[in-house]
Amino acid sequence: METCPKQPLVEKHIKGLGFKLQKATKKTCVVDLAYKEEDLRHLLCLAHYSIPLNAVFLPEGCLANLIVAGARQGPVSINDLFINGEKMHELFKLEHFYDYSLDEQRLRDVMAFWEHKGILKIVNDGNSIEVVDSP
């Protein structure tokens, strides 16, 4: 998992459902679903009760959708991305109880993370991003 500071919340939620974690609290944490696959009700419970976790990842999901939509026309301005992401974030935030914020520094941190993973490339002196074509 690469979601620290959200990782403790996710791990607590998964453990509460009875699933085991390998390498808990580490970036390489893995949810062990193998021993419960015999009873698909457990996987259904995981899916159902994990819905509240969607709110934790909502800002990044909004940004991802905006990036994919904008990338069809070339580099996406980080300033435009922040403005539009903030609008989208405002629309969805009332559907969840989790209190999160979207600020420009967090946006830049997310972009840096995605660039490090080879998903995005920051261009134009750090003012725009492009989606990296995957093979």
N, C-alpha and C positions, 0 to 999 in steps of 0.2 A: 504494500500500500504506500502511496506517495501523498497522503492527505493529512499529514500532521498540521495543524492542531485539531482537525476533524477526526483523525484516526481514533482517539480514545472513545469518542461518541459512537463511532461505527463498531468498534470492537465490543463495547459494552452491550450494544444492541444485539449483535450477532451471538455473543455468549449467552445473553438472556433467552435466546431462542433455542439454546441447547447445542449449538454447533461448536466444534473445537477449532481453535486457532493455532496455527503453527507459526512460531516466531512472533508472538504477540508483542506489541509495542515497537516492533522493528519496521523499517521501511519494506522489508521483504516478507511481511506478514501475509499469510495465506489462510483462507477459510477452508476448512476440511469438510467438504460436502459428501465425500465418498461413503462414509459409513451410514448415511441416512438416505441414500438414493433408493434403497429398497422400498421405502415408504414415501411416495411422492407427496403425501400430505405435509411432510416436513419442508419440502421445497416450496410448496404452496404457502405455508406459514411464513417462510422466510420472505417470499415475494410480497405477501400481504403486509406483514409487519415492518417491512423495510420501506414502505411508502413514505413514512415521515423522514427518512434519510434523504429523500429527493430534495427537500428544502435546503439541506446542507450544501448540495452541489448545484443548486439553482443558478447562482451567479455565473458559474463557469459554463453551465448549459446554455444560458442566454447568450453569452459571449461566443460560444462555439457556433450557434446557429447564425448569429450575425456575421461571423467570419466566413463561414461557408457560403452564405448568400452573397456577401460582398466580394469574395475572392473571384467570382466569375468575371468581374469587370476589371480585375487587376489588383494592385496593392490596396489594402484597406487602411485608411487613416486611423491611427490610434485615438486621436481626439474624437473623430466621428464615432468610432467604436464605443468609446466611453459614454458619449452623450446618448447614443441609441441603446446601449446596454443598460444605462441608468433608467431610461424610459421603460424598457422591457422589464427590468427588475422591479420597478414600482408597480407594474401591472400584476405581477405574480406574487409579490411578497405578502399580500393580504390573505393568500390561501394557506399560509403556514404560520405556526406559532414560533418557529425558530427566528430569532432576531439576528440578522446578519447585515452587513453593510457592503456596499460596492463603492470603493473610492479609487482614485486614479493610481495610487501606489499599489493597491491590491491588483488592479488590472495589469499594471506593468510586471508585477511578480508572477502573475499567471502567464503572461506572454513570455517571460524569461524561462519559466518552467517548460512551456511547450516548445520553445526554441531549443532548449537543452535536450529535449527528447526527440528533436528532429522533425517535429510536426509543423512548426512555423519558422519563418525566417524574418527577423526584424530588419527593415530596409529604410532608406531615405533618412539616414542619420538618426535612427530610432523613432521616427515619426509615423512609420507605416509598417504593416506586416503583410507577408505573403504566405500562402499555404504551400508547403513543400510537397511536390508530387511524389507519391509513394509508388514503388515498382510493382 
